[in-house]
């Protein structure tokens, strides 16, 4: 049986899947091939996480004593009320690669448009002087490295599952709690307390009414969104049993609501428990995305990506504000059971995103892109940002609460990337692409090759303060690197795409055909000053997006192939090259309709390979998807010779990363769009609260014999 645990959302289902894919070195003519399946039983089981609350130690506006963060919403608790901020919803977007395609490479990632956020303030009329306190500590911590000055950094902030506010009224306590997608607030009344004291006054809503159909309290916002407080669960604990009490919301005046409570025992405590939900979002782009994942020797998982600012956009008391588009890179460490051990935020005054992650016993290494002039730096090899957008490289302590080093890396125009790998000596290898003619070169194979866009590979010393080597890699046109891995001999392997007719090829296939993008696999010498081989992977249009190694020195590349190129003619591919760079197999993965792309790849010591990507094909080799979406994420397993799929699992849209923990366990990190079509089971990002929510899937694999005699 295979077991999948998800954060933050999971369902339960069973799937037996296996189907063959075509193995060829020419354009595939994919046809379904009947085969007796040898599959795995896949069970998706719940692994929800609580809504996390933190005391405000400077990481948020000073008015807030506590802050909470959920999927698409944020809560700030003050001395006399609470402020709820939630983002609007964007139309679902198609799956995208971590790095732009060649057609997009001539310009760096554009700055996101401003997104509207909605704020609602809750006051309890006649209540003030709140003294909130955290209860039920999660054991996790939050760390904030925002801005260049250490005085603005905040670390080791404890996380709690709920916040209690005692005595908001006479003999009435208020408790905030929930999970990652639901915010709840409970009024707990001591025996004899009068529920008529409770008056909820809302600031920021255009209208306030009770839905006669279901008893919900509906706050209509000015921007065509609704904030719903579900009909409260009202009950008393009597003799160890929960006894329901009839009641609900009532409107007291235009902006104020209270509760009607029918017959109950005034000698027993009374609990009133509404739930907040969000519906009817139009426009905007509140997202959290996971770009890469790594796993340590204990099986703990590390995820990096991009999240919108955790602060509140309150200017001059204005309720309806506009978010600037600012985002931060994040790093989250999860325990073996999916519990959050720490969440660390990295950023400055503009947009920042984590694109790559690696981990060893000494710390966590993150590569990404920043537009911030004040990105946090420590012991940097480059103190200032030179271009509009550039790469950053950061190493965190094992607990995520200290910057070991953090630096910019780039030239005077701009860079993107942050694919990262490490060696046994704690050196970090970073790759991406640059439009700068003065990207730093140290002991490198190549100086600026003359192209509009060039790949780069940089090796950073263990202390982060200097470059061991740094080199361009490209030709006279457009080239980029999207993934990197390092072997035990300290040779770096990179893959990406090249349009340049003079890209430095030297290996099995050394000719660039047709001027169209070609995926490449390049192995650098340990010193970074020469190429041990550099191989073109196809005669057709291909893009390399992931690279991995086995213990024998064979290299594996995942990516996307098309010929002719169109939205419905893309195929995921997997290639294997020998230690000398000779192509051993090139395998395509797709169905007879739609398109597919390969995003990332992981390989164990023996050469078994796991590939993740996305497909819109209804006939993708495997079986019926668990989570039907316009574009579904897939996980495919191949044997050491590329045979398979041994199995296929459909998980949701936009899978970006995969890592092998041990031979029978993998971790997959992915952001997902809310499901548009609900044929069967779907993964939604917290009831549609945001356009994308990052989550982690853990797959434990145990074979199941199918059709046994």
C-alpha positions, 0 to 999 in steps of 0.5 A: 500500500502507498500512503500519501500525507498532504499539507495543508489539505488531504482526502481519502481515495484508492487508486491502482495505476500503471500503464506503458509510455512510449520510449523513442528518440524520434517524435512520439506517436503515442498510442494506448497499449494494453498491459496487465497493470502492476500497480500500487494502492494509493491512499490519501489521508488527512494531515491538516495543520492548525491555524498558527498564531504568533505574538507580535514581536515587531514582525507586524504593525505595532497595533497588533498584539497577536497575528494569525495566518491561514490560507488566503487570510490574515488575522491581527488581534489588538487591545480592542478587536481584531482585523481580518485581511483576505486577498481576492481571487484570480482566474485559474492560470495554466501550469507554468515552469519555474523558469520562463520559456525561451520566448520569455527569456529576453525579458526578466520576470515582470513585477506583479500587478498590485492586488486588492486586499480586503480588511474587516475590523471586528469590535465588540461594543462595550469591550476594551482592554483586551489581554490576549494570550496564546495557548496550545503551543505547536512547538514550531517557531517563526523567523523574519529576516525582512530588510537589510538591517538586523535590528528589523529581524525577528526570530524564535517567535513561538507558534500557538494553535489558539489565542484566548482573550479573557473577560471580553465581557462579564464572565465571557471569554473569547477564543480564536482558533481554526485550521489552515483554511477555517477561522473560528472564534468561540464565545465561552460563557461562564454559568450565569453570564448574559449572552445579550452582552455580546455585540459584534460591530463590523467596520469595512462591510457595505451591508450586514444581513442574516441569510434566511436560508442557512442562518449565516451572517453575511458581510457584503464588501464593496468589491463584490466579495462576501465574508460569511460567518457560518451559523454558530454551533451553540452547545453546553457540556453536560455530564461529559456530553455536548448538548446542542442549544438552538440559536443564531445570529440577529442584526442589532443595527446596521453594522452590529450583530448579536445572538439569539439563544433559546432555552438552555441551562444558565447554571452550565457554561455555554459556548457559541462557535461561529466559523468564518468562510470566504466566497465570491472572489473576483480578480486579484492574485493572493498566492502562496507557491512552493518552488522546491523541496529538500529532505534531510537525513532524518526525513524532515522536509524543507520547502521554499517558495513565495508568499505575500507579505505577512504584514497588514496593509493598513494605511491611515485607517483605510479599510479597502487597501491595495497591496503593492504586490510585495512578496517574501521568500519563505522556508518551512521545515516540516517534521516527519508527521507533517508538523511545522518545525519552523517557518522563516521569511526572507525579503525586503521592500519589493518582490522576493521568491525562493526558487531552490533549496538544499540542506545538510547538517550545517544548515539550509541553503536557499537560492532565489530572485529578489527585486528588493534593494534592502534584502537581508544580507550577512557576510555577503560576497556582494552587498548591493543589488546592481540590477532591477532583479537579481539572484540571492543566496542565503544559508540559514542555521539548522533551526532557521533562526539565524542567517549564516550568510546571505548575499546578492549575486548578479550584474548591472542588468538582471538575473533569475534563477537560484537553482542550488546544490551543495557538496560535502564541504558545505560549498553551494552551487547556484545556477540560473540565467543573466542578462548582465554583461558584467556578471561576476566571473571568477576562475570560470570556463567562460566570460560573457559570450555575447548573448542577450541571455546567458546561463551562469554557474557559481560556486560559493565558499562555505563561509559565503563571503567569496566565489570559488568559481563563477562562469557564464555558460552560453552562446551568442543568442539566448540560453538559460539554466534551470537545474543543477546537481553536484557529484561526489567529485565536485563536478556540477551538472546543469540543464536548461535550454539553448537557442544559440547555434554556438552553445558550447557542446562537446559530447554525444550530440554536439550540433544545434539543429534548426535554431529552436530551443534545445535542452542540454546537459553539461558537466563542469570540471571540479574547478569550474574552468572546463567542460567534461562534456556538454550534450544536446538532448534532442534534435527537436525543441526541448527544455530541460528543467530537472537533473539528478544523478545515480551512484554510478555517475549516470545523469538524468534530465526531465523536461518538455519536448515539442514538435511542432510546438503548440499548446497541445503538442508538448510532451514531458521527457526523461533522458539518461546519459552515461558518465561520459555524456552518451545518451542512453535513453530518451523517453516521452511521457504524454497521452494522445491528447492535450499537453504535458510538461516535465518539471523535476526529477529525482533518482535513487542510487540504483537508477530508479527515477521519479518524475513530476510535471503537469498534464492536460491529457485525458489519456496520460499513461497511468489511470484516472486522475485522483484530482481532475483539473484543467491541468493535473500534476503527475508523479511517474516512476521509471526503472533504471532503464527507463521502462514504465511508468511503473506507476503514475499518480495524479496529485493536482495542478502545478507540481514543481519539485521532487526529492528522494528520501530513501528508496521507498519514500519521496516528498513532493512539493507543489502549489495548486490552483483551486479545482475548477471541475469537481468530477470526483475528489478535488484538492482546493486551496482552502475553500477558494481563499487564495489562488494558489496554496503551497502544500507538501505531499509525502508518498510512502511506497509499498508494492501491491500484487494486482490480479494475483492467482 
